[in-house]
């Protein structure tokens, strides 16, 4: 079986999408699936990967973040699709990449992978706090109509959870397939706790060893609402010693670096490519703090829970869907005062009970391998192809393929 993913949000310097795609290549290799990613690049070309290929299509850079490109030539994308002759083509963007897959007429089945909720990312980020999130959804009816029309051009729309299928159904998007996401559970585990690293990170925050260490991992972009949780942390830290270490980079990096420097107890660590270092830092913390209400899944939230770390998250989106009451505190999206109160509520709870809550929740979080095997299973059903390997269930945590409910 051959899958071609037109991935407009892929970048060699990206975050979650890059991580997702590299896991996909590894899973495809293990399953005997031919995987090709079509991505916007600075030049046309091809790159061999361990488990597949990337076909780069020359595009202009995004005006918001030069690490990313924007497809602008339908003919060139169609030429790649014609040449690759896939069994299944994925459109992983609601923008031009998704539109170009929708307009392509070939033998392949088509899957619209709903990685990005543009209404949540843009309209609700800027207006939801003041106008109300539901009202913004209603005001964005023309955008939802465009997304619905795009979805109708595909054979299915893949979503990461039942909550997201229900959200899309509100706007007439009915043909969804729930394929639960997952994480690398070997990398993210309480066993990676490192007391020396914990002391080092607290010292970078100017906080004594007995203080609480809070970790945030986020792109420094508007929809991630980093300012909300920095302000929330600043208010909470007046009541007890705590430090906040933020990992990440993005379009607003200079602004957040300035804000972090002005906020006692905050250390902006920047982007770290060593995932093992990040996993050790996460497992060594007392809490994970998140700002985005626009996640379609929330990989970093799942990684925190599987690391045995309780989470403080907004009350909307994929982050909220992952946060059960036994190991989390929620706050009103975009509300720094409520965020501050949530931080204090969580830190006042018994740490061992929170850890047990995380351990129980981990059983319901799948692996990335399990996600991709279920995705391949769905595509095999769609295309009639069965020539790929079944997962090793001793290795992969495989959640059942299910219809939206």
C-alpha positions as CSV (number, residue, x, y, z in Angstrom):
1,X,0.0,0.0,0.0
2,X,1.3,3.4,-0.9
3,X,0.3,6.6,1.0
4,X,1.1,10.1,-0.1
5,X,0.6,12.9,2.5
6,X,0.4,16.4,1.2
7,X,1.6,18.1,4.4
8,X,1.6,21.8,4.1
9,X,2.6,22.3,7.8
10,X,5.7,20.1,7.6
11,X,9.1,21.8,8.2
12,X,12.5,20.5,9.0
13,X,12.5,22.9,11.9
14,X,8.9,22.2,12.9
15,X,7.4,20.9,16.2
16,X,4.5,18.5,16.5
17,X,3.9,17.9,12.8
18,X,7.5,17.1,12.2
19,X,7.5,14.7,15.2
20,X,4.3,13.1,13.9
21,X,5.7,12.6,10.3
22,X,8.9,11.0,11.5
23,X,7.0,8.6,13.6
24,X,4.9,7.9,10.5
25,X,7.9,7.0,8.4
26,X,9.1,4.6,11.1
27,X,5.7,2.9,11.4
28,X,5.4,2.7,7.6
29,X,8.8,1.0,7.4
30,X,7.8,-1.5,10.1
31,X,4.4,-2.2,8.4
32,X,5.7,-2.5,4.8
33,X,3.8,0.7,3.7
34,X,5.3,3.0,1.1
35,X,5.0,6.5,2.6
36,X,5.7,9.8,0.7
37,X,5.3,13.2,2.2
38,X,4.8,16.2,-0.2
39,X,6.0,19.3,1.6
40,X,6.6,23.0,0.8
41,X,10.3,23.7,0.5
42,X,12.8,26.4,-0.5
43,X,13.7,24.4,-3.7
44,X,12.2,21.5,-5.6
45,X,13.8,18.2,-4.8
46,X,13.5,14.8,-3.0
47,X,15.0,13.5,0.2
48,X,15.2,9.9,1.2
49,X,14.1,9.2,4.7
50,X,14.3,6.1,6.9
51,X,10.9,4.7,6.0
52,X,10.0,6.8,3.0
53,X,10.6,10.0,1.0
54,X,9.9,13.7,1.2
55,X,9.1,15.4,-2.1
56,X,9.9,19.1,-1.7
57,X,7.9,21.6,-3.8
58,X,9.3,25.1,-4.1
59,X,7.0,27.6,-2.4
60,X,7.1,31.0,-0.9
61,X,7.7,31.2,2.8
62,X,4.9,31.9,5.3
63,X,4.7,35.6,6.3
64,X,4.1,34.5,9.9
65,X,7.0,32.1,10.3
66,X,9.8,31.7,7.7
67,X,10.4,28.1,8.8
68,X,7.2,27.1,7.0
69,X,6.1,27.4,3.4
70,X,2.7,27.8,1.6
71,X,1.7,25.8,-1.4
72,X,0.7,28.2,-4.3
73,X,1.0,26.1,-7.5
74,X,-1.8,23.5,-7.9
75,X,-0.3,22.2,-11.1
76,X,3.0,21.2,-9.5
77,X,1.3,19.4,-6.6
78,X,-0.9,17.5,-9.1
79,X,2.1,16.5,-11.1
80,X,3.7,15.0,-8.0
81,X,0.4,13.1,-7.2
82,X,0.2,11.8,-10.8
83,X,3.7,10.6,-10.7
84,X,3.5,8.9,-7.3
85,X,0.2,7.1,-8.1
86,X,-0.8,6.4,-4.5
87,X,-3.5,4.1,-3.1
88,X,-4.4,6.8,-0.6
89,X,-3.7,10.5,-0.6
90,X,-3.9,12.5,2.6
91,X,-4.6,16.2,2.7
92,X,-3.2,17.4,6.1
93,X,-4.1,21.1,5.8
94,X,-7.4,23.1,5.4
95,X,-5.5,25.6,3.2
96,X,-4.1,25.2,-0.3
97,X,-2.6,21.8,0.3
98,X,-5.9,20.3,1.3
99,X,-7.6,22.1,-1.6
100,X,-5.1,20.7,-4.2
101,X,-5.7,17.2,-3.0
102,X,-9.5,17.7,-3.2
103,X,-9.3,19.0,-6.8
104,X,-7.0,16.1,-7.9
105,X,-8.9,13.4,-9.9
106,X,-7.0,10.1,-9.8
107,X,-7.6,6.5,-8.7
108,X,-6.6,7.1,-5.1
109,X,-8.9,7.3,-2.1
110,X,-8.6,10.6,-0.2
111,X,-8.4,11.3,3.5
112,X,-8.6,14.7,5.0
113,X,-6.5,14.6,8.2
114,X,-7.9,17.3,10.5
115,X,-4.6,18.3,12.2
116,X,-5.6,22.0,12.4
117,X,-8.8,23.7,13.5
118,X,-8.4,27.1,11.8
119,X,-11.4,28.7,13.6
120,X,-9.9,27.7,17.0
121,X,-6.4,28.7,16.0
122,X,-7.2,32.2,14.6
123,X,-10.7,33.5,15.3
124,X,-11.1,32.0,18.8
125,X,-7.6,32.9,19.8
126,X,-8.1,36.6,19.1
127,X,-11.8,37.0,19.9
128,X,-13.1,34.1,21.9
129,X,-12.1,35.5,25.3
130,X,-14.0,38.7,24.7
131,X,-16.9,37.6,22.5
132,X,-17.4,34.1,23.7
133,X,-16.1,31.0,22.0
134,X,-19.5,29.7,20.8
135,X,-20.4,33.1,19.4
136,X,-17.1,33.2,17.4
137,X,-18.0,29.7,16.0
138,X,-21.3,31.1,14.8
139,X,-19.7,34.2,13.4
140,X,-17.3,31.9,11.4
141,X,-20.1,30.1,9.6
142,X,-18.6,31.0,6.2
143,X,-15.3,29.4,7.2
144,X,-17.1,26.3,8.5
145,X,-18.9,26.1,5.2
146,X,-15.6,26.1,3.4
147,X,-14.2,23.4,5.7
148,X,-17.4,21.3,5.2
149,X,-17.1,21.7,1.4
150,X,-13.5,20.6,1.5
151,X,-14.3,17.6,3.7
152,X,-17.1,16.5,1.3
153,X,-14.5,16.2,-1.4
154,X,-12.7,13.5,0.5
155,X,-13.7,9.9,1.3
156,X,-13.2,10.5,5.0
157,X,-12.0,13.0,7.5
158,X,-9.7,11.6,10.1
159,X,-9.8,13.1,13.6
160,X,-7.8,12.3,16.8
161,X,-10.7,11.8,19.2
162,X,-14.4,11.5,19.6
163,X,-14.7,15.0,21.1
164,X,-13.3,16.5,17.8
165,X,-15.7,14.4,15.7
166,X,-18.6,15.8,17.8
167,X,-17.3,19.3,17.3
168,X,-17.1,18.9,13.5
169,X,-20.6,17.4,13.4
170,X,-22.0,20.6,14.8
171,X,-21.0,22.2,11.5
172,X,-22.3,19.5,9.2
173,X,-19.0,17.5,8.8
174,X,-20.4,14.0,9.2
175,X,-18.0,11.5,7.5
176,X,-15.4,11.3,10.2
177,X,-13.1,8.4,11.3
178,X,-11.7,8.5,14.8
179,X,-8.1,7.3,14.9
180,X,-6.8,8.1,18.4
181,X,-3.4,9.6,18.5
182,X,-0.6,8.4,20.8
183,X,2.9,9.1,22.0
184,X,6.3,7.4,22.5
185,X,5.7,5.8,25.9
186,X,9.3,4.5,26.2
187,X,10.6,8.1,26.0
188,X,8.0,9.7,28.2
189,X,7.9,7.9,31.5
190,X,8.2,8.7,35.3
191,X,11.4,6.5,35.2
192,X,13.3,9.4,33.5
193,X,13.0,11.7,36.6
194,X,16.4,13.3,37.3
195,X,16.9,15.1,40.6
196,X,20.1,16.8,39.5
197,X,18.4,18.2,36.4
198,X,15.5,19.3,38.5
199,X,17.9,21.3,40.8
200,X,19.6,22.8,37.7
201,X,16.4,24.0,36.2
202,X,15.1,25.5,39.4
203,X,18.4,27.3,39.7
204,X,18.0,28.8,36.2
205,X,14.7,30.2,37.5
206,X,16.4,31.6,40.6
207,X,14.2,29.3,42.8
208,X,15.5,27.3,45.8
209,X,15.6,23.5,45.7
210,X,12.4,23.2,47.8
211,X,10.4,25.2,45.3
212,X,8.0,23.7,42.7
213,X,9.2,23.2,39.2
214,X,6.7,23.8,36.4
215,X,7.4,22.9,32.7
216,X,5.8,24.3,29.6
217,X,6.6,23.0,26.1
218,X,5.1,25.2,23.3
219,X,5.6,26.9,20.0
220,X,5.8,30.6,20.8
221,X,2.9,31.5,18.5
222,X,-0.3,33.4,19.2
223,X,-2.7,30.4,19.4
224,X,-0.5,28.9,22.1
225,X,-1.4,31.7,24.6
226,X,2.0,31.7,26.3
227,X,1.3,35.2,27.7
228,X,-1.8,33.8,29.5
229,X,0.2,31.2,31.4
230,X,3.2,33.4,32.1
231,X,0.9,36.0,33.7
232,X,-1.0,33.2,35.5
233,X,2.3,31.9,36.8
234,X,3.5,35.4,37.9
235,X,0.4,35.8,40.1
236,X,0.6,32.2,41.5
237,X,4.3,32.5,42.4
238,X,3.5,35.4,44.8
239,X,2.0,32.7,47.1
240,X,4.7,30.0,47.1
241,X,8.2,29.5,45.6
242,X,8.0,28.1,42.1
243,X,9.9,28.2,38.8
244,X,8.6,28.0,35.2
245,X,10.8,26.6,32.4
246,X,9.5,27.1,28.9
247,X,10.8,25.0,26.0
248,X,10.1,26.2,22.5
249,X,10.5,28.8,19.8
250,X,8.3,30.6,17.3
251,X,7.1,33.8,15.7
252,X,6.8,35.7,19.1
253,X,10.0,34.5,20.6
254,X,11.5,38.0,21.1
255,X,8.4,39.2,22.8
256,X,8.2,36.2,25.1
257,X,11.9,36.4,25.9
258,X,11.4,40.0,27.0
259,X,8.3,39.0,29.0
260,X,10.1,36.1,30.6
261,X,13.1,38.3,31.6
262,X,10.7,40.7,33.3
263,X,8.9,37.9,35.2
264,X,10.7,36.5,38.3
265,X,10.9,32.7,38.3
266,X,10.5,32.3,34.6
267,X,13.3,30.8,32.4
268,X,12.8,30.7,28.6
269,X,15.0,27.7,27.7
270,X,14.3,28.0,23.9
271,X,14.1,25.1,21.5
272,X,15.8,21.8,22.4
273,X,16.3,19.2,19.7
274,X,17.3,16.5,22.2
275,X,14.0,14.8,22.9
276,X,15.6,12.7,25.7
277,X,16.6,15.9,27.5
278,X,13.1,17.2,27.3
279,X,11.6,14.0,28.5
280,X,13.9,14.0,31.6
281,X,13.0,17.6,32.3
282,X,9.3,16.8,32.0
283,X,9.5,13.8,34.3
284,X,11.5,15.8,36.9
285,X,8.8,18.5,37.2
286,X,5.9,19.0,39.6
287,X,3.4,20.1,37.0
288,X,3.0,20.8,33.3
289,X,1.4,24.1,32.2
290,X,-0.3,24.6,28.9
291,X,-2.0,27.6,27.2
292,X,-3.5,26.5,23.9
293,X,-7.2,25.9,23.6
294,X,-6.8,25.1,19.9
295,X,-5.2,21.7,20.0
296,X,-6.8,18.9,18.0
297,X,-5.0,16.4,20.2
298,X,-2.4,17.8,22.6
299,X,0.7,15.6,22.2
300,X,2.7,17.4,24.9
301,X,-0.2,17.1,27.4
302,X,-0.3,13.3,26.8
303,X,3.5,13.2,27.1
304,X,3.3,14.9,30.5
305,X,0.6,12.6,31.8
306,X,2.6,9.5,30.7
307,X,5.7,11.1,32.5
308,X,3.7,11.0,35.7
309,X,3.3,14.8,35.7
310,X,-0.1,16.4,36.5
311,X,-1.3,19.0,34.1
312,X,-2.8,22.5,34.2
313,X,-4.7,23.2,31.0
314,X,-7.4,25.4,29.4
315,X,-10.9,24.2,29.4
316,X,-11.3,23.8,25.6
317,X,-9.7,21.7,22.8
318,X,-7.6,18.6,22.7
319,X,-5.7,19.5,25.9
320,X,-8.9,19.6,27.9
321,X,-10.0,16.3,26.4
322,X,-6.9,14.7,27.8
323,X,-7.2,16.2,31.3
324,X,-9.1,14.0,33.8
325,X,-10.0,15.3,37.3
326,X,-7.7,12.9,39.1
327,X,-4.5,14.5,37.7
328,X,-5.3,17.9,36.3
329,X,-6.7,21.4,37.0
330,X,-8.5,23.3,34.2
331,X,-8.9,27.1,33.8
332,X,-11.0,29.3,31.6
333,X,-9.2,29.6,28.3
334,X,-7.3,32.9,28.0
335,X,-7.9,33.9,31.6
336,X,-4.7,34.4,33.5
337,X,-6.4,35.0,36.8
338,X,-8.2,31.6,36.5
339,X,-4.9,30.1,35.3
340,X,-3.2,31.3,38.5
341,X,-5.9,29.8,40.7
342,X,-5.6,26.5,38.8
343,X,-1.9,26.4,39.4
344,X,-2.3,26.9,43.1
345,X,-5.2,24.4,43.3
346,X,-3.1,21.7,41.7
347,X,0.1,22.3,43.7
348,X,-1.9,22.1,46.9
349,X,-3.1,18.6,46.1
350,X,-1.3,15.4,47.2
351,X,1.5,14.7,44.7
352,X,1.3,10.9,45.2
353,X,-2.4,10.8,44.4
354,X,-1.9,13.0,41.3
355,X,0.8,10.6,40.2
356,X,-1.5,7.6,40.6
357,X,-4.1,9.5,38.6
358,X,-1.5,10.0,35.8
359,X,-0.6,6.3,36.0
360,X,-4.2,5.2,35.5
361,X,-4.8,7.7,32.7
362,X,-1.7,6.4,30.9
363,X,-3.5,3.2,30.2
364,X,-6.0,5.0,28.0
365,X,-3.3,6.8,26.0
366,X,-2.1,4.9,23.0
367,X,1.3,4.7,21.3
368,X,2.2,6.5,18.1
369,X,2.8,3.1,16.5
370,X,-0.7,2.0,17.5
371,X,-2.1,5.2,15.9
372,X,-0.4,4.6,12.6
373,X,-1.2,0.9,12.5
374,X,-4.9,1.8,13.0
375,X,-4.6,4.5,10.3
376,X,-3.0,2.0,7.9
377,X,-5.8,-0.4,8.7
378,X,-8.4,2.3,7.8
379,X,-6.6,3.1,4.6
380,X,-6.4,-0.6,3.8
381,X,-10.2,-0.9,4.2
382,X,-10.7,2.2,2.0
383,X,-8.4,1.1,-0.8
384,X,-8.8,-2.7,-0.7
385,X,-5.1,-3.2,0.1
386,X,-4.1,-5.7,2.7
387,X,-0.4,-6.1,1.9
388,X,1.1,-4.6,5.1
389,X,2.1,-6.1,8.4
390,X,0.0,-6.3,11.5
391,X,1.4,-4.6,14.6
392,X,3.3,-6.4,17.3
393,X,0.8,-6.0,20.1
394,X,3.4,-6.6,22.7
395,X,5.1,-3.4,21.6
396,X,2.4,-1.2,20.3
397,X,-0.5,0.1,22.5
398,X,-3.2,-0.2,19.9
399,X,-6.6,1.4,20.5
400,X,-9.6,0.1,18.5
401,X,-10.5,1.7,15.3
402,X,-14.0,3.2,15.8
403,X,-16.6,5.3,14.2
404,X,-17.4,8.8,15.6
405,X,-19.9,8.7,18.4
